[in-house]
Amino acid sequence: MKKILTIIAIMMPLMYLVSCQDPVQPANDQLISFVSKTDSVEAISGLMESNAVIKNNSDKQVRIKLKLEVISLIPAHRALVCMGDKCYWGVTQDTEYPAEIVLEPYQESTKTHFFAQLETGGETGISIIRYKFTPNGDTTKTISYTTTYRVVSGL
């Protein structure tokens, strides 16, 4: 009986600590996280697409801004980014966008919230673009992903 009481005495504080944790928050306490993302696209020519599904991990509305970073870009290639109902075409350099994605508590984004495309201009080669998403202006909570666009010549 004494062993059972000892076990209960040890378990009660542990059970309390576990019950105080928010089970929805990721282990690294990210405000937003990726559900899915496009890391690589390969095509012969034309329009190539990259997208990401982002999840709001909090119980509050989140406003997300995007910064596109050009790591490398073939001269004929042009990027397109759409955030909500705003689209920006012909991007060839690092750009921060005034539009934002608004996600309600625990909501996941859809293609209507964000997608990106690359117009190849018929030129082969590799272009690499990083997409950085910052919630509520807090750069310490920024998440990012990089897409490698490979345009190969047709045989």
N, C-alpha and C positions, 0 to 999 in steps of 0.2 A: 504494500500500500504506500509506503514511504517513497519507493521508486516512482510510482505513478504520479504522486504529488510533485516530486522533483521535476519530472518530465513536463508536467503541466505548467509548473512555475517557469521553466525555461522557454516553453513554447508560446506562452501568452504574450510576452513582449515582442517576439519575432512575428507572430500573427498580426499584432497591432501595426508594426512597422510595414509589413507587406500590404495591409489594408489601406495605409495612408498614401501609397504610391499610385500615380495616375497610370492605369494600364494601357492607355492609348498612346502615350508619349513614347517615341523611339528611345532606345537606350542612350543615344548620344544627345537627347533633348533637342532635336531639330524641330523648329517651328513648322517647316515644310520639308517634304521629301519627295523623291521620285518614285512613282509606281511603275513607270516604264519610260524608256527613252531610246532614241535611235543613235547608235554609236558609229555606224558605218553604212554607206550607201554606195552601190556600184551600178553604173549604167553605161550604155554606149553614147548617148547624147540626150538632149532635151532637158526636162524639168525633173529635178531630184528632190525628194522630200525627207525632212527630218521632223520628228515631233516628240513631245514629252507629255506624260501625264503626271501632274503634280498634286500632292495631297496636303491639305491643311491639317496638321496634326493637333491643332488647338481647339479650345471651346469658344474662340472668338474669331470674328471676321479678320481676314488677312488680305492686305493689298500688296500685290507683287509687281515689282518693276523688273525689266529685262535690260541687260547689257550684252551686246554681241561683241565678241572679240575675234578679229580676223587673225588667225595664226599664220596661215598662208593661203593665197588666193591667186589662181591662174588669171592672167590679165583679162580674158574674155568672160570670165565667170562673174555673175552678179547674184547677190543674195536677196531674198524676200523674207520678211518676217511679219506675221500677223499676230496681234494681241487684241483679243476681243474683236471689236468692229473696226480697228485701225490696222492698215497694212502699210508697210514701208518697203519700197522696191528700189533696186539698183544699189544696194549697200556694198561698198568696197573697202570700208575701213571700220575701225572700232566705233561703235555707236551705242549711246544710251537712249532709250525710248521714253517719251512722255506718257504713252499709254500704259495701262496697268491691268493686271488680272485681279479680279476680286473673287475670293473664295470664302464661302460661309464656313462655319465650324465643321470640321471633319469632312468637308467636301473635296472631291477629286475633280481636277480640271478635265476638259474635253478638247477636241480639236477646235471647237469654236473659241476656246480661251487662248490657245497658242499653237502655231505651227510655223515651220520655216521651209523655204525651198531654195534651191540653187539652180539658176539657169546657166547651162554650160556654154552657150554661145558656139556650140559645135567644136570646142577645143578640148583635146584630151589632157589629162593630167590629174593631179590631186590638189584639192582645196580643203583646208581644215578650219572649222569655225567652232568657237566655244560660246555656249549660251549660259549666261549667269543670271540667276533669279534671286532677287533680294526682297524679303518680306518686310513690310512696314518701315522701310528705310534703314533697317538694322543690318549693316554689312557683316556683322559677326555671325549672322544666320544665313548668309548667302549659300546657295547650292549651285552647282554647275555641271554641265556635261559637254563633251566635245564630240562633234560629228566629223568624220573623214569622208569626203565625197570623192570617189574614184571614178573618173571618166575614162573609159577604155576605148580604143579604136575598134570599130566593127571589122570582122574578117569576112 
